[in-house]
Amino acid sequence: MNFGQIVTAMVTPFDGRGEIDFAATKNLINHLLANGSDGLVVSGTTGESPTLTNEEKVELFKFTVEVTGGRAPVIAGTGTNNTRESIELTRQAEDAGVDAIMLVAPYYNKPCQEGMYQHFKTIAEATSLPVMLYNIPGRSAVNMSAETIIRLAEIPNIVAVKEASGNLDTMAEIIDHTPKDFSLYSGDDGLTLPVLAIGGTGVVSVSAHVIGNEMQTMINHFKNGNVQEAANEHRCLLPIMKELFAAPNPSSVKAALNLKGVPVGGVRLPILPLPNSQLKSLKQVLAIHEEITF
């Protein structure tokens, strides 16, 4: 299943009391869908999933499905390091009407490759929803091998992987040995163009909150054979992508959205708001890109 070229890992807007701001969430969803996002991931790490209760997650799933109204696929982040809990949350997400789920590699308890295989297989077999795997060894402390992902791709409803290992050799192996309708998405904004060059589908993005249209332009240039134009766009966008990850995610992208007039509030502990020094740097990078002054 193809979820589009750019799937945005959506932030979760909070109000002044640190509670989910649903009015701001509606505004954000409409902003994203009007500015380059083909699909949305709800309650991923960028959505501060570690700080959301399961009740809040389900409420977000239902709300996003309602606001999106079929305009784009909604992918619910239901993966945890507890297989039974993941199954329960997945069932609730399915009842909420989401289009697919994303399952992160089990973090902290560090299962072996066979343990990860059985974890994902068990969850996939408990739902009729399409499944996107999420490999991010920098956060989970385990790396799903290409062999494990290739095995999992044989399960009918495991249809995609968000690959954030940064290893292009591994990604090429996955693309080469999975079914043609299995999609590999870059989990790193800065690797979007290289991943496309080896046969990837697109990116699950944070930066698309701010530069979604520009990223679509880059991807379309590449797919239309305008490789030099795509490369130029890539180099132009890299400083923004880097700046949006200069602090623990999602403090930078939330600050950028607030600066651009898309209010999303602050972050929940243990993430901190962007300090003034980094806020100044972010303003400078955005000003250069947009030729405006904050």
C-alpha positions, 0 to 999 in steps of 0.5 A: 500500500502506498500512503503517498510521497510525504507522510507527516509525523504530526505534532500534538498541539497543547494548550496553556495547561499542557492538555491537547488543544483540539481546536489547534489540532483541527487547524494544524491538520488542515494546514498540513493537508493544504501544504504538501502532506499526503498522509498523517501519522498521529501519536508518533514520537513527534506527536510526543506519544511517550507522554500521551495516555492511551485515552488521549491517543484514542481521542486523537485518533478519532478526532483526526479521522473526523477532521481529515474526512477521507482527504488523506490516510491517517496512520495511528502510532500504536506500537509499544514495547509491550505486545499485548498493549500494542494489540489493545491500542491497535484494536481501539485505533481500528474502532476509531476508523484509522486507515493504518497503524505504525509499529515502532521497534520494541524499545528498552527491553531489546528483543532479539531479531526473532523476538521482534519478528514474533512481536510484529507478526502477532500484532499484524495478525490481530488486526485487518489494518495495513501495518507500517513498521518503524525501525529507529535504532537511535531511539529504540536501542535495537536495529531491525535487520534487513532480513527481519523486515524482509520476512515481515513483508511476507505477512499480507497486511505488513505493507511498509517500513519507515526506515530511520537507521540511516543505512542506505545499503540496508534500505537497498537490500530491503527494497530489492527483496520485498514485494513490489507493492511494499513501500520503504519510506525514509525516516530521516528528512535529509535522506529523502532524495538519496532514498528515492534514488535507490527506489524508496517511496518517500518520507515520513517527515517532521520538516513537512510541517514547515516545508511540505510544499517544497519537499513535494517539489523536490520529489516531483522534480526527481520523479520527472527526471529533473535530477539537477533541480531536485538536487538543488532543492535538496541542498536548499532545504537541508539547513532547515531540516538540520535546524528542526532537529537541533534540539530534542524533537519536537521542540524545534518544529513546534517553535517553527509552527508557532512562528509561522502562525500555526499555533501548536503550543508548547511541549510536555516534560521531559522535552523542554521548550526551545531555548532562546539561543536556538530560537534565534538560530531557528528564526534566522534559518526560516527568515533566509528561506522565506525572506521575511523577518520574525 
